[in-house]
Structure formats: C-alpha cells, structure tokens
Amino acid sequence: VQNFMEAQGYKLKWNIIYHDNQSAIKMETNGRASYSDRSRHINIRYFFVKDYVRRNEIQIQYCPTDKMQADYFTKPLQGSLFRKFRAI
C-alpha cells in the first residue's frame, strides 16, 4: 500500500492496520513470545508481519468489531448496524 500511495504522490508517515482480534495483534507484535499450546502449529513463515512491525514499516492497532467498516462489505448485517454502515 505504501508504494502505491507514494506513486500517487502521497507520502505516508505510517501504514496502520486495524485489527479486531487482540490475540492476533499480540502474536503479530510479539511473535513466538505469544505462543501458546493452541497456536504452536502456526508455521513461522506467517510471522513476517512481526518483521514489518519491528522495522516500523507498519503499525497494528485495535479497532472494536462494531467499528470495523470492512465488515459492511464482508458480512451480512441486519437492523441498526446495516443502517449505520449504509449511511457512511
């Protein structure tokens, strides 16, 4: 994303990835230090995100599930939540 935005003439200070899974955030920032018996099967190649975080190329921040705008496009919503995202 950063290369694309810079090619368009925008300079990004941070690439921020918003996540609603706090366990995944801990694994992405701490890597193997956040391992548990249930997550030991995850292959080390999937921890490339930790390298990006360590090099300050991306930041990972928590965003509550009810504030995730991407959910509007990926999940069926009903009632007030549908109307809320439709108004955006």
N, C-alpha and C positions, 0 to 999 in steps of 0.2 A: 504494500500500500504506500509506503513511504516513497519508493522510487516513482510510482505512478503520480503521486501528488507533486513531487518535485519536478517531474517532466511537464506538469501542467502549470508550473510557475509558482507553486505554493511551497513554502518552507515549513516543515513540521518540526515542532520542538519535541513532541512526544508522540509515539504510537501507543494509544491506550486501548486495551482490550477489556471490555466489561464482561464479567462472568457472574452467574448467579449460584455457582456451586463452590462453597467455601473449601471443601475438601480438595477439589481440583485446583483451586488457587494455591493452597498450601503445597501441593505436590509440584505445581509449576514454579513456585518460587524457591522451595527448599530441596526439590529433587528427591534423592534417595533418603534423605533425613526424615522425610514424611512418610516413609514406607510403613505399612502395617502388614499383618499376615494376609489380609484380604487383597492387598494391592501388590504383593510381591511378584505376581505373574505378569505385570506390565513390563514389556521389553524396554531396555534402556534407550533404544533409538527414539522412543516417544518423548524423551526428556530434552529434546532440542530446544523447547520453549525456555527451559531454565537457562540455557546458554544465552539466549536473547535477553532475558531479564538481567542476567549477570553483567552483560555488556552494555546495559542501559539502552538497548535498541527498542524495547517495548516495556510498557508498564501494564500490570494486571490489576484491575480494581473491581471491587464487589459492587454489584448492582442488584437490588432485590428483584425477584421474579416478576412482581406486578408492575415494575417499571421498565422491563425489557421490551423495547419497541420491536425487536426482531420477532418476538412471539406472535405478533399480529399477522405476520406473513407465514409462520411455520406451524401454528396450532389453531385448531378450531376454537373460536371464542364465542361466548354467549352472554347475553344480557348487558349489564352496565360496562363490563370490560370491553365488549365489542364496540359499544357506542363511544367509549373513551378513546380507543385507538382509531376509530373511524374519523373522529374529529381532528386528528393530527394532520 
